[in-house]
Amino acid sequence: MNAKAISKGPVIIIAIITAISVFGNEMLLIVMPIYWDFFGLTALWQVGIILSMNRIIRLPINSIVGWCYQKISKRTGVLIAVILAILSTYSYGMLKGFWLLLFMRILWGISWSFLRLGGYLTVLTSSDNQTRGQLIGLYNGLWGLGTLFGMLIGGLFADLIGIKWITTLFAILGILTLPFVFRFVPNSLSEEETNRSADKKLAPLTNKAQIKILINGLLVALVVYGIFFQLLASSWNIK
């Protein structure tokens, strides 16, 4: 029981770091479709491209990030992710113009890939076959609070104190997570993690059940995150 409780510590820490890192991204999803002129944009279609760019860049970058985690420590990967998240979050309130913001969204996409994979690797090394499901649920639940508070607090305080101030506040919160990265995220791959990485190479998708699960996840994400959320945000901007 004690060992099980101890194994939750790294998962909780990386989940909280991830939650704080996503504040800026989630705030932007709410604020940019409404105040797109504040960001120096000239057309609403630019909002869609900017907000989707982080997902587009992750398609080619995920494999590269996975390769990087075979060469660098988890601490280095998470540190890269947090620094990029801080830079992108701060830039949302300071930079204006389509191309500058597009570049910052690319940086955020890279940051999220490092964060996400770093979180999954932490769950993998902190769990066994009996506790893995529980810990992945704990991880997703905790960092998901970042989505909730990023949208709620970001949307509310963007009106009350301004977009520049709320993005600066979120960036400062990101800076405050850096000591926790150095303190709690290991600086080297454990022997167990190295062995698992070597043994579990990505195999071609030949299992029909796996393909169905991936297609189902794609459709859910498309409808909920790609269509519903954007229609909801756009409806707030109707005058």
WORA-V463833 format. One record per pair of residues at least 4 apart in sequence whose ideal C-beta (glycine too) atoms are under 7 Angstrom apart, sorted by the first residue. I is the first residue (numbers start at 1). GAP is how many residues later the second one is. D is the distance in Angstrom with one decimal. If there is no record, write none. Layout:
<<I/GAP/D> <I/GAP/D>>
This chain:
<<1/4/6.6> <2/4/6.4> <3/4/6.4> <4/127/6.3> <7/119/4.5> <7/120/6.6> <7/124/6.9> <8/4/5.7> <8/127/6.7> <8/130/6.6> <9/4/6.4> <10/4/6.2> <10/112/5.1> <10/116/5.2> <10/174/6.4> <11/4/6.1> <11/111/5.7> <11/112/5.7> <11/115/5.3> <11/124/5.1> <11/127/5.8> <11/128/5.2> <12/4/6.4> <12/130/6.5> <13/4/6.4> <13/167/6.0> <13/171/4.4> <14/4/6.2> <14/64/6.9> <14/104/6.4> <14/105/5.0> <14/108/4.7> <14/171/6.9> <15/4/6.3> <15/104/6.7> <15/124/4.8> <15/127/3.6> <15/128/4.6> <16/4/6.5> <16/126/6.3> <17/4/6.3> <17/61/6.8> <17/65/6.5> <17/160/4.9> <17/163/6.2> <17/164/6.5> <18/4/6.5> <18/97/5.1> <18/101/5.7> <18/125/4.0> <18/128/6.5> <19/123/6.1> <19/124/4.5> <19/126/5.3> <19/127/3.0> <20/126/6.3> <20/153/5.2> <20/154/5.9> <20/157/5.4> <21/60/6.8> <21/61/5.9> <21/64/4.0> <21/90/6.9> <21/94/5.9> <21/153/6.0> <22/4/5.6> <22/121/6.9> <22/124/4.2> <22/125/6.2> <22/128/5.8> <23/4/6.2> <23/66/6.8> <23/123/5.9> <23/126/6.8> <23/127/4.1> <23/131/6.6> <23/147/4.3> <23/150/6.7> <24/4/6.3> <24/61/6.9> <24/64/6.4> <24/65/2.9> <24/68/5.9> <24/143/6.2> <24/146/4.9> <25/4/6.8> <25/83/5.9> <25/125/6.9> <26/120/6.8> <26/121/5.0> <26/124/3.0> <26/125/4.8> <26/128/6.4> <27/4/5.7> <27/123/5.1> <27/124/6.8> <27/127/2.6> <27/128/6.9> <27/131/6.9> <27/139/6.6> <27/143/6.8> <28/4/5.1> <28/23/7.0> <28/64/5.6> <29/22/6.3> <29/122/6.9> <29/200/6.9> <29/204/6.9> <30/121/5.1> <30/124/6.1> <30/125/4.2> <30/203/6.5> <31/4/5.6> <31/123/6.4> <31/124/6.4> <31/127/4.9> <31/132/6.1> <32/4/5.6> <32/7/6.2> <32/15/5.4> <32/18/7.0> <32/19/6.4> <33/14/5.5> <33/200/4.0> <33/201/5.8> <33/204/5.6> <34/202/5.6> <34/203/5.1> <35/128/6.7> <36/5/4.6> <36/8/6.4> <36/11/4.9> <37/4/6.6> <38/125/6.1> <39/57/5.8> <39/62/6.1> <40/56/3.1> <40/57/4.5> <41/5/4.5> <41/6/6.3> <41/57/6.0> <42/4/6.9> <45/4/6.7> <46/4/6.1> <46/52/5.0> <47/4/6.1> <48/4/6.0> <49/4/6.3> <49/53/7.0> <50/51/5.2> <50/52/5.6> <50/55/5.5> <52/4/6.0> <53/4/6.1> <53/49/5.7> <53/52/4.1> <53/53/5.9> <53/56/6.7> <54/4/6.7> <54/51/4.9> <54/54/4.8> <54/55/3.5> <54/58/6.3> <55/54/6.9> <57/4/5.5> <57/49/5.0> <57/52/3.7> <57/53/6.7> <58/4/5.5> <58/51/5.0> <58/54/6.7> <58/55/5.4> <61/4/5.9> <61/48/6.6> <61/49/5.8> <61/52/5.4> <62/4/6.4> <62/51/5.4> <63/4/6.6> <64/4/6.4> <65/4/6.6> <65/48/4.3> <65/49/5.7> <65/52/5.6> <66/51/6.2> <67/4/6.9> <68/4/5.6> <68/9/6.5> <69/8/5.5> <69/48/5.9> <69/52/6.5> <70/127/5.8> <72/4/4.3> <72/5/5.8> <73/113/6.7> <73/114/4.9> <73/115/5.0> <73/116/6.2> <74/4/6.1> <74/44/5.6> <74/47/6.0> <74/48/6.9> <74/111/5.5> <74/112/5.6> <74/115/7.0> <75/4/5.9> <75/106/6.3> <75/110/4.3> <75/111/6.1> <75/112/4.6> <76/4/6.5> <77/4/6.5> <77/37/4.9> <77/41/5.1> <78/4/6.3> <78/36/6.7> <78/37/6.9> <78/40/4.6> <78/103/5.4> <78/107/5.1> <79/4/6.3> <79/102/5.4> <80/4/6.3> <80/34/5.4> <81/4/6.2> <81/30/4.6> <81/33/3.6> <81/34/4.3> <81/37/6.6> <82/4/6.4> <82/92/6.1> <82/95/5.9> <82/96/6.3> <82/99/6.0> <83/4/6.5> <84/4/6.2> <84/23/4.9> <84/24/6.8> <84/26/5.9> <84/27/3.6> <85/4/6.0> <85/23/6.7> <85/26/4.6> <85/89/5.6> <86/4/6.2> <86/85/5.1> <86/88/4.1> <86/89/6.0> <87/4/6.2> <87/20/6.3> <88/16/4.6> <88/19/4.9> <88/20/4.1> <88/23/6.6> <89/78/5.7> <89/81/4.9> <89/82/4.8> <89/85/6.2> <90/4/6.3> <90/77/6.0> <90/78/6.4> <90/81/3.9> <91/4/4.6> <91/13/4.5> <92/75/4.8> <93/70/5.1> <93/71/3.9> <93/74/3.3> <93/75/6.2> <94/70/6.8> <95/5/4.4> <95/6/6.1> <95/9/6.6> <97/4/6.6> <98/4/6.0> <99/4/6.5> <100/4/6.6> <101/4/6.4> <102/4/6.8> <103/4/6.8> <104/4/6.5> <105/4/6.5> <106/4/6.8> <107/4/6.3> <108/4/6.2> <109/4/6.6> <110/4/6.7> <111/4/6.2> <112/4/5.9> <113/4/6.3> <114/4/5.9> <115/4/6.3> <116/4/6.6> <117/4/6.2> <118/4/6.4> <119/4/6.6> <119/20/5.6> <119/24/7.0> <120/4/6.3> <121/4/6.4> <121/72/6.6> <122/4/5.9> <123/4/5.8> <123/9/6.8> <123/12/4.9> <123/13/5.2> <123/16/5.5> <124/69/7.0> <124/72/6.7> <125/65/5.8> <125/67/6.2> <125/68/4.9> <126/9/6.1> <127/4/4.5> <127/5/4.1> <127/8/4.6> <128/4/6.7> <131/4/5.6> <132/4/6.2> <133/4/6.4> <134/4/6.4> <135/4/6.2> <136/4/6.3> <137/4/6.0> <138/4/6.3> <139/4/6.4> <140/4/5.8> <144/4/6.8> <145/4/6.0> <146/4/5.6> <147/4/6.4> <148/4/6.0> <149/4/5.1> <150/4/5.2> <151/4/5.8> <152/4/6.3> <153/4/5.8> <154/4/6.0> <154/12/5.8> <156/4/6.3> <157/4/5.2> <157/9/4.5> <158/4/7.0> <158/5/5.0> <158/8/5.4> <161/4/4.4> <161/5/6.3> <163/4/6.1> <164/4/6.3> <165/4/6.3> <166/4/6.4> <167/4/6.3> <168/4/6.5> <169/4/6.6> <170/4/6.6> <171/4/6.7> <172/4/6.6> <177/4/6.4> <178/4/6.7> <179/4/5.9> <180/4/5.5> <181/4/5.0> <186/4/6.9> <189/4/4.8> <189/5/4.9> <190/4/6.9> <191/4/6.3> <192/4/6.4> <193/4/6.2> <194/4/6.4> <195/4/6.0> <196/4/5.6> <205/5/5.7> <205/6/5.6> <207/4/6.9> <208/4/6.3> <209/4/6.5> <210/4/6.4> <211/4/6.3> <212/4/6.2> <213/4/6.3> <214/4/6.4> <215/4/6.4> <216/4/6.4> <217/4/6.2> <218/4/6.1> <219/4/6.3> <220/4/5.8> <221/4/5.1> <221/5/6.5> <222/4/4.5> <222/5/6.6> <223/4/5.4> <223/5/6.2> <224/4/5.3> <224/5/6.9> <225/4/5.5> <226/4/6.8> <227/4/6.2> <228/4/6.2> <229/4/6.3> <230/4/6.1> <231/4/6.3>>
